[in-house]
Amino acid sequence: MNHQHRDRADDAARDRVPAVDTVEQVVVAAVDRLESGEEGFVRSQAVLDELERAGTPGSREELYALLVAIVGPEAAGLRLLEGHGNFGFMDNPPADPPHTECRLTDLGRIVLHDGAGTALGLPIGLINGDMTRGGQQPPFEPGRVFDAALRLIEDPGLPDVAVVAAVGAPVFPTGCTVEGRIDDLLRGEPVDLLLSAQTRVVDDQRGRVLVITGLPPQVTEAEVENDLFERFRRPMPGKPAGWTQTAFRGTYYHGDVKHLTIEAVFAEWADEADVMNRITSVDGLVESRRAHLPQPVAATLRDWITALGVVTRHVVSRRGG
């Protein structure tokens, strides 16, 4: 009687938390069906055809945008798919579906084929989230989530507050600063997160330079650049009405998603103190995002640990252990 009750409880815990975010899992499974055991890449156009055949909701354009969000450079957390070709970056759009390809990563194969998507006990859906695809679940640092899970395995009675402290604040691939009611978020409450870029002023051969790093996700270099020029514009002295000049002589950007740097060179007349006092008003440098987890993070991790135990017992029983 007790054994049966435990199994039903285990199954219920496993069912409460899907192996991966449901939408992401559908895309990964479609790629897996097309790979057919081969190690080569699958054209994105074929993936879209497969998703449409499977009745996946959304237009073809929306499905490709979803694939780009999972495979592209701004994808968060643990990658289940890897891409080949131009999946876009900043203001540069991705190439059309016939010209991009993707395939499962080794982790993606584990998630799909280990029997319950436990991926060695890591809750992929919690780690990756869906906020970089327009949802409300932010991503978290995989190592900290793994550490919290290990602590729960070692001490099942670990208080929820200790689990919350172990997991910590969300971490975005762009490296933006995250502020807000983090503990409330991890307890399952909806909150507003403030995502901010980092700014500083340095000297180099070009003069005084405003350096911007760690943009919030989905903010582009052009969005920041355009508002920098317009927000700090003034009438040009000695010129007719309508002639204006901006506080910056030029802007440059370099690096990838994790190391993107925007450099704006101050004009000689620029009021640097005024710029830095008002810098947070520039479009894209500070963003408010609504965040909400399906359930408290401690409950999610406990359910995953229970599900991992179910899979372990299943594997052992099949092997005659």
C-alpha positions, 0 to 999 in steps of 0.5 A: 500500500505504502509503496503504491502510494509513493509511486503515485506521488512520484508520478504526480511530481514528475507530471507537474514540471515538464522536462523542458519548456513545452514550446522549446521541447516541440522544436527540439523534438522536430529537429530530432525526428529529422536528424534520423540518427545522423550527425549533420545539420538540418535545414531550418526550412525542413524544421518549419515544414515538420512543425507545420505537419505536426500542427504546431500553432503559429504562422511560418514566420512566428515559428521561424522567430521561435527557432531563431530565439532557441538557436540564435546568439541570445538564447539563454541557459543550456543550449539544446540546439546549435545552429549553422549560418546567420541566425541574426545579431543585434540589428542584423536579421537572420538569414531566410530559413533555406540558408540556416541549419540546426542540430541537437547538442549532446545535452539536447539528445540527453534531454529527449532520450533519457526517459523523462528529460531530466538531463542529469537532474537539471530542470532545463525549463527553470534554467532556460526560462522563456523571457528571451522569447517574450515570456515571463520566466527569466533564465537562471545560472545553471551552476547555481541551480545545480548546486541548489539541487545537490544541496536538496539531495544531500539534505531533503529538509533544507529550508526553502529560504536556503534554496532561494539563496542558493539559486540567486537572481536571474542571469541573462546571456547579455550580462545585464544587471538584474534588480527587484524582488528576487526572493519574492520571484523565487517564492512564486510571486509575480514581480517586476524586474529592472534590467539595466546596462552598465555605463562608465566613462574612460579616456583613450586616444579619441578623447572622453568615451562613454562605454556601455555594456550588458544591454538588457535582452532584445535591446539593439545597438541602433535603439541605444545609438539613436536615442543617445544622439537625439536625447543629448542634442542642442541648438548649434550656437551661431547657426540659424534656427533648426541647426543642432548638434549632439553630445557625441561625435560617433558611436562604435560597437563590437563583441558578441552577445555576452561581450557586446560593447557600445562606445560613444565618443563625447563631442568637445562641447558635451556636458558629461555630467548632464549626460551621466545624470540622465543616462538611465533615461536613454531608450534600452539602457533600463528595461522593466520586465514582468517576471513570474515562475509557475511555482516556487523554485524550491518546489520545482527542484524538489519535484525534479529530484523526485522525478530523477529518482523515478527514472533511476528506479526504472532504469535499474529495474529494467537492467535487473538491478 
